[in-house]
C-alpha cells in the first residue's frame, strides 16, 4: 500500500529494507516519525503485535492512526504521553537528521526501551557517490525537496561519523550496514574508479546506513 498527502513531499513506503533490523521477537515497537504508517503496517503484517507512532504532521498522523495501535501527534519529546521502559524497539527511519538535537532524542528513546530493547535507525549517507559527484563536479550543495540534500535536514552523517552520534548518546552499536545500494552506472570512469579505489569508495555505494544500538550497561 502506498499513499500520498498534499501536505508532505514524502511518499508512504513500507521501508521493507529496514524490517530485518527490527528484532522478530519485538512485540511492542515505537516508530518515531511514522509518517502515514507504512513501516508500521509492514511491522504488523510481519507479526509485531503492538506498533505505536509519533508524527508531527497532523494530516499524515491521522492516516497512520487508521492502521497503527496508537499515534501521538507532535514532536518526539518528553512531553508526549509515552510510557517509560515499555518498547522492545524504537525506530527512527530517516528522522534523526531532521532534529536539532538528535543526541537528546536518542537518550529519550533509550528511556522508553524495555530491558534488552534496541534502537533502530536509518540515516542518509552524505558520502553517497552521486552526492559526492554533485559536490565535487558541480561545486555546489543544492538542497532538494527529498533525498540526501533534503532542505529540512539539519544534520549530515557519513559511515565514519555515525558511530559517534550513538556513542555520545550512551549507546553501543550492534549493527551498522549500508542499505539501498546505488552506485553502478554504464559510465566507464565511474566503474574504473570503483575498481581502482575500491576501499576508499566502499562507503559511497549506499544511499543510507542502518543502525541498531542499545543502551550501554551502566551508562
C-alpha positions in Angstrom: 0.0 0.0 0.0 1.4 3.4 -1.0 -0.4 6.6 -0.2 0.2 10.3 -0.7 -0.7 13.5 1.1 -0.7 17.0 -0.3 0.7 18.3 2.9 4.0 16.4 2.6 6.6 15.8 -0.2 7.2 12.3 1.1 5.5 9.1 -0.1 4.4 6.4 2.2 6.7 3.5 1.7 6.8 0.3 3.7 10.6 0.6 4.0 11.0 -3.2 3.8 14.8 -2.9 3.7 14.6 -1.8 7.4 12.5 -4.8 8.6 15.4 -7.1 9.1 16.9 -4.7 11.6 13.9 -4.8 13.9 14.1 -8.0 16.1 11.4 -10.5 15.2 10.8 -11.0 18.9 10.0 -7.3 19.4 6.3 -7.2 20.4 6.0 -3.5 21.2 7.5 -1.1 18.7 7.6 2.7 18.6 8.0 4.3 15.2 9.2 7.9 15.6 8.3 9.9 12.6 5.9 7.3 11.4 4.6 9.4 8.6 1.4 7.7 7.2 2.2 4.4 8.9 3.7 2.4 6.0 6.5 0.9 8.1 4.2 0.3 11.0 1.8 -1.6 8.7 4.8 -3.7 7.5 5.8 -4.5 11.0 2.3 -5.6 12.0 2.0 -7.7 8.9 5.2 -9.4 9.9 3.8 -10.2 13.4 4.8 -7.3 15.6 1.6 -7.1 17.8 1.7 -3.5 19.0 3.0 -0.6 17.0 2.8 3.0 18.2 3.7 6.0 16.1 4.9 9.6 16.7 4.2 12.1 13.9 4.4 15.9 14.0 2.3 16.4 10.8 -1.4 16.1 11.9 -2.5 15.2 8.4 -0.2 12.2 8.0 -0.7 11.3 11.7 -4.4 10.9 11.0 -3.7 8.5 8.2 -1.3 6.5 10.3 -3.8 6.3 13.1 -6.1 4.2 10.9 -3.7 1.2 10.9 -1.4 1.6 14.0 -2.4 0.8 17.5 -1.7 4.4 18.7 -0.4 7.5 17.1 0.7 10.6 19.1 0.7 13.9 17.1 3.7 16.1 17.9 7.4 16.3 18.1 9.2 13.4 19.8 9.8 14.9 23.3 9.4 14.2 27.0 6.1 16.0 26.9 4.5 13.2 24.8 2.5 10.6 26.8 4.8 7.7 26.0 5.4 5.1 28.7 8.9 4.5 30.0 10.7 1.1 29.7 7.9 -0.2 27.5 9.0 -0.7 23.9 11.1 -3.6 22.6 12.3 -1.3 19.8 12.3 2.4 19.0 12.7 3.2 15.3 13.9 6.3 13.6 13.6 5.9 9.8 15.3 8.9 8.2 14.3 11.1 11.2 17.4 11.9 13.3 18.9 14.1 10.7 15.8 16.4 10.9 16.2 17.0 14.6 18.0 20.0 16.2 19.3 17.7 19.0 19.4 14.1 17.8 21.6 13.2 20.9 18.7 14.2 23.2 16.2 12.2 21.1 18.4 9.1 21.3 18.7 9.5 25.1 15.0 9.9 25.4 14.4 6.9 23.3 16.7 4.8 25.5 14.4 5.6 28.4 11.4 4.2 26.5 13.1 0.8 26.0 12.2 -2.3 27.8 15.1 -4.4 29.1 17.1 -5.8 26.2 15.3 -3.3 23.8 17.1 -1.7 20.9 17.1 1.5 18.9 16.9 1.1 15.1 17.6 3.9 12.7 18.3 4.6 9.0 20.3 7.7 8.2 21.2 9.2 4.8 24.8 8.9 3.7 26.4 12.2 2.9 29.2 10.4 1.0 26.9 8.6 -1.4 28.7 8.6 -4.8 26.0 10.7 -6.5 26.1 13.3 -3.8 29.9 13.4 -3.8 29.9 14.0 -7.6 27.4 16.8 -7.2 29.7 18.5 -4.6 33.0 18.0 -6.5 31.9 18.2 -10.1 29.2 20.9 -9.7 30.9 22.7 -6.8 27.5 23.0 -5.3 25.2 21.8 -2.5 21.8 22.3 -4.0 19.0 21.5 -1.5 16.1 19.4 -2.8 12.6 18.5 -1.6 13.7 15.0 -0.6 16.8 12.9 -0.6 20.2 13.3 0.9 20.2 17.1 0.4 16.6 17.4 1.8 16.1 21.1 2.6 14.7 20.2 6.0 17.9 18.2 7.1 19.7 19.8 10.0 22.4 17.2 10.3 24.5 15.2 7.9 26.4 12.0 8.5 28.9 9.6 7.0 29.8 6.0 7.8 32.6 7.3 9.9 30.7 9.9 11.9 27.5 7.9 12.6 29.0 5.8 15.5 30.0 9.0 17.3 26.3 10.2 17.4 25.2 6.9 19.1 28.2 6.6 21.4 27.9 10.2 22.6 24.3 9.4 23.4 25.2 6.5 25.7 24.5 3.7 23.2 26.6 0.8 21.8 26.2 -0.1 18.2 25.2 -3.7 17.5 24.9 -3.4 13.7 25.9 -0.8 11.1 25.1 -1.7 7.5 24.6 0.1 4.2 21.2 -0.1 2.6 19.8 1.0 -0.8 22.9 0.3 -2.7 23.1 2.6 -5.7 26.4 3.2 -7.4 26.6 1.2 -10.6 26.4 3.1 -13.9 27.5 2.3 -17.5 30.0 5.2 -17.1 33.4 3.7 -17.7 35.2 6.3 -15.5 33.0 5.5 -12.5 33.4 1.8 -13.0 37.2 2.2 -13.1 37.1 4.4 -10.1 35.3 1.8 -8.0 37.7 -0.8 -9.2 40.9 1.2 -8.6 39.8 2.9 -5.4 37.7 0.0 -4.1 38.5 0.5 -0.4 38.3 4.3 -0.4 34.9 4.3 -2.2 33.4 1.4 -0.3 31.2 3.7 1.9 29.9 5.6 -1.1 27.8 2.8 -2.5 24.8 3.2 -0.3 22.2 5.9 0.0 21.6 5.2 3.7 23.0 3.4 6.6 21.0 1.2 9.0 22.0 1.2 12.7 21.0 -1.0 15.6 22.0 0.1 19.0 21.2 -0.4 22.7 22.0 1.5 25.9 25.5 0.8 27.3 25.1 -1.1 30.5 25.6 1.2 33.5 25.6 4.4 31.3 
